[in-house]
Amino acid sequence: MTSEIRLYQVFLTPKPQNRESLKHLLIGSQKAVISTIHYLQVIGYADVGDWSPLARTPNSGEVVSILIRNIMVQ
């Protein structure tokens, strides 16, 4: 399964009631995205494994990774 297909599955996953999906996108060079993912783990925001695999974008040298958090909505 390619990383592009996994990204589509992430967006199509149903969410529980009373919760809303909050999607974080990191788009940039592979080095910048990986560095930011690791920094967000260091500060305790998200584990490295919580992010989707890197996927190429149509722009040369650019990748994207997605983190989805389900938050309570009132």
N, C-alpha and C positions, 0 to 999 in steps of 0.2 A: 504494500500500500504506500503510495507516495505521500509526501508531507502535504501537498496541495489538497489531496482528498481528505486527509485528517483534519485540515483546517475547515473544510466545508462541514464535516461531521460535528466539529465543535460548535459551529453556529446553528446547526439543526437540532441539537440535543434539547429535549423538552425541559422546562424548568418547573419546579414545584410551585404550588399556589402560595400566594402571599410573599413570594420572593421575586426579585428582579435580577436579571443578569447584568453585570457590569463588566464590560470588555475593555481590557487594556491592550493597546497595540504598541509594539516597539518596531519601528521601521528605520533602517539605516544600514550602515556597513556591517558585515558580520562581526567585526571586532567591536564596534560600538554596541551592538545589540547584546552580544555575549557579556561584555563588560557591565552593562547596565543590569542584566539579569543577575549576575553575581553580586553586584552592589546591593540590589534589592533584597537578596538573601542575607547579606551581611547586616543590613539594618533591620532585619526581621519582618519584612513586608511579605515576601513570597519565596518559597523554596524554588531552587533551580528546576526541579522536576515538575513544578506546577505549570510551567510554560509549554506551549506547543513546540514541536520541532521547528527549526528554522526552515523557512520556505523562501524561494527566490521570488522577487517581484519582477514586473516587466522592465524595471530600470536596472541598467547594468551595475553590478557590484552592490546591489541592495537586497536585503532580506527582511522578512517580517516574522515576528513571533507574537503569539496571543496568550493572554492570561484572562480567564473568565472567573469572576467571583459572583456567587449568588448572595445577594444581600436582602435582608428583611425590608419590606416596604410597609408603611403604615397608611 
